[in-house]
Amino acid sequence: MPTDCISYQSSGYFSPLMNDYLDEKSNLQPLYNRFPKLENFESQIIEKQANFNNDSRATLASVIEKQYASIAISNLTKQNIEALKVNNTFTVTTGHQLNLFSGPLYFLYKIISTINLTEELKIKYPAYNFVPIYWMATEDHDFEEINYFNFKGKKFRWNTESTGPVGRLSTEGLDAFFEIYEQELGTSTNATAIKKLFKEAYLQHDNLANATRHLANALFGTYGLVILDADDKDLKRTFIPYIKEELLHQKSHKLVLETVEKLKDYTVQVNPREINLFYIEDNLRERIIIENNKYKVNNTKIEFTEDEILKLLNSNPEMFSPNVIMRPLFQEVILPNLCYIGGGGEIAYWLELKSFFNAVNITFPMLLVRNSVLLATEKQIKKIDKLNLEWSDLFSKQSELINTITLKNSKFPIDLTPQKELLHKQFSDLFELAKQTDKSFTGAVKAQEVKQIKGLENLEKRLFKAQKRKYSEEIERTTDLQNELFPNKSLQERQANFSEFYLENGPNLIPKLISQLHPLDQTFEIVTL
């Protein structure tokens, strides 16, 4: 059996920026605080402890307790919420959109990375408490990104309208969606469990935030996960000084742009706005912009003078929503957080923010790339062994994989490089002769060399095609297997929903993942189910 992991850098699915970050390239080191190694957390703890307003802990715990008031809560989660009130407790946080029924598989991997890191930290630093936090992106408004999931190659989409923060969106109408989805699940014990989970989450809760909290708690509550909805007046009140600073002075825009310039050799993940805040109501989330010394809400007729908007901020801070630039700051202001765990795209935009954090005197968290996982069945593993494949073969592009299989199976070398080198040698001798005669003969020799090399190259291509035809069965078996493991020629974790694998593995799925994933290893894990 091939080795059960592959490095992120060699997987072919990570950006140059992420590869350089993982390699700790010196040009990126000024853009983060400390690289996520277990021994580096001690300094992070000391810095955060000295720079966190412990007075806000009571507010944080109170808000979370209210949000959990109507759902069953595990003893470990209860202990973790209580622990947030004391000064030696720190958090590890991941965030995710409110994708319908969790969306793609990596929702699980983000949270498992977070839970497992807190466990490792507790062993290494027993004098402190470490709480795993799932920050629900309840204030996002891009509903089209989250209103579906894929199950066994089929897309199940929730067809409804949403213009405001998605966390406040009513779950009304999802019963009709469920009637279609449940038909695909069958009647097995695991199918019944999935149906129950969906119904309890989405048909028995009134909005998407409450539904997602129930789902995440049902899946991970026993591991002590604490789920936070920061779309809350009391939490926003804590953030008022930073919202005010953004409205009046727009520091983030200038500082993040300067960092973006330092990242010009990479693809930039996000660009800052002049004001990185939204105005929100139940059915509205629009950017705040400045025009003619007035604060205006984009695409509306709502506008404020400076005095009016500051008065609104003090009376109703919940009507201000941070965008992708300000949300990380909001998180680090209200949480005693040590580390943020996210995918490559998220870590990329966090790398734009350190100078901004420094300017407002908030400790910048450590940034950890979440676990990436490929789930494979025993049957698929046996096929891989039989076909004599390595995981690096299956992670390659399909055209490269086909070439690899052709070369592996061919009983003779398809590469005609030795013949081309011999031809070049023969023509080199001819050129020596040509120097002794008319110049036109040298041109004729060169033309003949080009023609014959071209002929060999054409023969090489035809030979390769012939061998592909000869080994078409092996190629078909291999590409079929790759298509199973990489649906739509993409990572499985970005395509499939967890329910597809829960259907086969039931309640053993999450414990197995938790036991096999190690967040600080920074490798793409292959887990056999």
PyMOL commands that set and color helices and strands:
alter all, ss='L'
color gray80, all
select helices_A, chain A and resi 8-11+16-22+29-31+38-51+54-67+75-83+100-102+106-124+143-145+166-168+174-185+189-203+208-223+233-238+240-249+251-262+306-315+317-319+327-334+344-350+354-359+378-386+391-395+398-409+417-434+439-470+472-485+487-489+492-494+498-516+519-521
alter helices_A, ss='H'
color red, helices_A
select strands_A, chain A and resi 5-7+89-96+129-136+148-151+154-157+226-229+277-281+284-291+294-297+303-304+320-322+337-342+366-369+372-376+523-528
alter strands_A, ss='S'
color yellow, strands_A
deselect
rebuild
show_as cartoon
